[in-house]
Amino acid sequence: QVQLVESGGGLVQAGGSLNLSCVASGRTFKSYAMGWFRQAPGKEREFVAAQAWNGGAIFYTDSVKARFTISRDSAKNTVYLQMNSLKPEDTAVYYCSAGGYCPGYGCYTWQGDYWGQGTQVTVSS
């Protein structure tokens, strides 16, 4: 059984930081894409960040560049999202996704084969 278990969400003041973690079990994803999506109230789910494979290319949506950092630990089969300088507009449910391959042009349209349960991130003014 494949599971993605997320942690690290919560309530934070604007300008603060959170570090999200997603631990995968049931298979190893080191050769495959892992990343993060989010869905804000009243908006569609959007791509946030992904890495095509361990040590591979990293991609971010423009709104989080220079503030968020994705990283992976292959030994722990885990992907992280370090979120700094958080803004109220970052408030959303954040989902971890894993599996498959990103297209040659990047991970912007990729979606994984497996998904976490989602973790709420709320940024107050």
C-alpha positions in Angstrom: 0.0 0.0 0.0 1.3 3.4 -1.0 0.7 6.3 1.5 1.8 9.9 1.6 1.6 11.3 5.1 1.9 15.0 5.5 2.8 17.2 8.6 3.8 20.7 9.4 0.7 22.7 8.5 -0.9 25.2 10.9 -1.6 28.8 11.7 1.1 31.4 11.3 1.4 35.2 11.2 2.2 36.9 8.0 5.9 37.0 7.4 6.4 33.8 9.3 7.6 30.4 8.2 6.4 26.8 8.1 8.0 23.6 6.9 5.8 21.0 5.4 6.9 17.3 5.3 5.5 14.4 3.3 6.7 10.9 4.0 6.0 8.3 1.4 5.7 4.6 2.2 4.9 1.5 0.1 7.4 2.3 -2.6 10.4 4.4 -3.3 10.0 7.6 -5.4 13.6 8.6 -5.8 13.4 8.1 -9.6 10.1 9.8 -9.9 8.6 13.2 -9.4 7.5 14.5 -6.0 5.9 17.9 -5.3 3.2 20.1 -3.8 -0.1 21.6 -4.9 -2.5 23.9 -3.0 -6.1 24.9 -3.2 -7.3 28.1 -1.7 -11.0 28.8 -0.8 -13.0 29.5 -3.9 -10.1 28.8 -6.2 -8.9 25.8 -8.3 -6.1 23.6 -7.2 -2.8 24.9 -8.4 0.8 23.6 -8.9 3.2 25.0 -6.3 6.6 23.2 -6.6 8.1 19.9 -7.7 11.3 18.1 -8.3 11.5 15.7 -11.3 13.5 13.2 -9.4 16.1 13.1 -6.5 18.8 15.5 -7.7 16.8 16.5 -10.7 15.4 19.8 -11.9 13.2 21.9 -9.5 10.2 24.0 -10.6 8.1 26.6 -8.8 5.1 28.6 -9.6 5.9 32.3 -10.0 4.0 33.4 -6.9 6.2 31.4 -4.5 9.6 31.8 -6.1 12.2 33.2 -3.7 10.0 32.4 -0.7 9.4 28.6 -0.9 12.0 25.9 -1.2 11.4 22.3 -2.1 13.8 19.6 -1.1 13.9 15.8 -0.9 15.6 13.2 1.2 15.8 9.9 -0.7 17.0 7.9 2.3 13.8 9.0 4.1 11.6 8.9 1.0 10.4 12.3 2.0 9.7 15.6 0.3 9.7 19.0 2.1 8.4 22.4 1.4 10.0 25.2 3.4 7.8 28.2 3.3 9.2 31.6 4.3 7.8 35.1 4.2 4.3 33.8 4.2 1.4 36.0 3.0 -2.3 35.7 3.7 -2.8 34.7 0.0 -0.8 31.6 0.7 -3.6 30.3 2.9 -4.8 27.0 1.3 -4.9 23.3 1.8 -1.5 22.0 0.7 -1.3 18.6 -1.0 1.7 16.3 -1.5 1.9 14.3 -4.7 4.3 11.7 -6.0 4.9 9.4 -8.9 5.3 9.6 -12.7 7.5 11.8 -14.8 7.4 15.5 -15.6 7.2 16.5 -19.2 10.3 17.7 -21.0 9.4 21.4 -20.6 9.0 21.1 -16.8 6.8 20.0 -13.9 4.2 22.8 -14.2 1.5 20.5 -15.6 2.5 17.3 -13.9 0.3 15.5 -11.4 1.5 12.5 -9.4 0.0 9.1 -9.2 -0.5 9.3 -5.4 -1.7 12.1 -3.1 -1.5 13.0 0.5 -4.6 13.9 2.6 -3.9 17.6 2.5 -2.8 19.9 5.3 -4.2 23.3 6.1 -2.0 26.3 6.1 -3.5 29.5 7.4 -1.6 32.8 7.3 -3.1 35.7 9.4 -2.6 39.4 8.6 
